[in-house]
C-alpha cells in the first residue's frame, strides 16, 4: 500500500506548517491506519474512560487521569 492510497493527497511534510488540529490528525491519519490494519467502527471506541484507571507497581497504586484517544476492542477486551 502506498502513502497516497492510505492518506489520499495529504502532504504529510506540510502539516506542521498548517492549521491541522488534533481531531484532523485522528480522522485523516490514525483512522486510515487502523482500518488498514483490519479494525472497523465496531472495534474502535474513541475517548473511552478506563474501567480501572490505576497503574499498580509493587504496593503502589497510582491513578491514571488520562483518557486514551482510541480503545481497540478485541473480543471482550480492550487494547
C-alpha positions as CSV (number, residue, x, y, z in Angstrom):
1,X,0.0,0.0,0.0
2,X,1.3,3.4,-0.9
3,X,1.1,6.6,1.2
4,X,-1.3,8.0,-1.4
5,X,-3.6,5.0,-1.2
6,X,-3.7,5.3,2.6
7,X,-3.9,9.0,3.1
8,X,-5.1,10.4,-0.2
9,X,-3.5,13.7,-1.3
10,X,-2.4,14.9,2.2
11,X,1.1,16.3,2.1
12,X,2.4,15.0,5.4
13,X,5.6,17.2,5.3
14,X,3.4,20.4,5.1
15,X,1.1,19.5,8.0
16,X,3.5,21.0,10.6
17,X,3.1,24.4,8.9
18,X,-0.7,24.4,8.6
19,X,-3.7,24.7,11.0
20,X,-4.1,20.9,11.1
21,X,-5.6,20.2,14.5
22,X,-5.6,17.0,16.7
23,X,-9.1,15.9,15.6
24,X,-8.0,16.2,11.9
25,X,-4.9,14.1,12.7
26,X,-7.1,11.4,14.3
27,X,-9.6,11.2,11.4
28,X,-7.2,11.8,8.5
29,X,-4.1,9.8,9.6
30,X,-4.9,7.5,12.5
31,X,-8.3,6.1,11.3
32,X,-7.0,5.1,7.8
33,X,-4.1,3.2,9.5
34,X,-6.5,1.4,12.0
35,X,-8.8,0.5,9.1
36,X,-5.9,-0.8,7.0
37,X,-4.9,-3.0,10.0
38,X,-8.3,-4.6,9.8
39,X,-10.3,-2.8,12.5
40,X,-13.7,-1.3,11.8
41,X,-16.0,1.1,13.6
42,X,-17.3,-1.7,15.8
43,X,-13.8,-2.4,17.1
44,X,-12.8,1.2,17.7
45,X,-14.0,3.4,20.5
46,X,-12.9,7.0,20.8
47,X,-12.0,8.5,24.2
48,X,-13.3,5.6,26.3
49,X,-12.7,6.0,30.0
50,X,-10.6,3.3,31.6
51,X,-12.6,0.8,33.7
52,X,-9.9,0.6,36.4
53,X,-7.8,3.7,35.9
54,X,-4.8,2.7,38.1
55,X,-1.3,1.5,37.5
56,X,0.0,-0.8,40.2
57,X,3.7,-1.0,40.7
58,X,4.6,-3.3,43.7
59,X,2.4,-2.0,46.5
60,X,1.9,1.4,45.0
61,X,-1.4,2.2,43.2
62,X,-1.1,5.3,41.0
63,X,-4.2,6.8,39.5
64,X,-4.3,7.3,35.7
65,X,-6.1,10.5,34.8
66,X,-5.5,10.4,31.0
67,X,-8.2,9.1,28.7
68,X,-6.9,7.3,25.6
69,X,-7.8,8.7,22.2
70,X,-8.7,5.2,21.0
71,X,-9.5,1.9,22.6
72,X,-9.4,-1.2,20.3
73,X,-11.9,-3.9,21.2
74,X,-10.7,-7.4,20.6
75,X,-13.2,-10.0,21.7
76,X,-14.5,-8.9,25.1
77,X,-11.3,-6.9,26.0
78,X,-9.9,-3.5,25.1
79,X,-6.3,-2.9,24.0
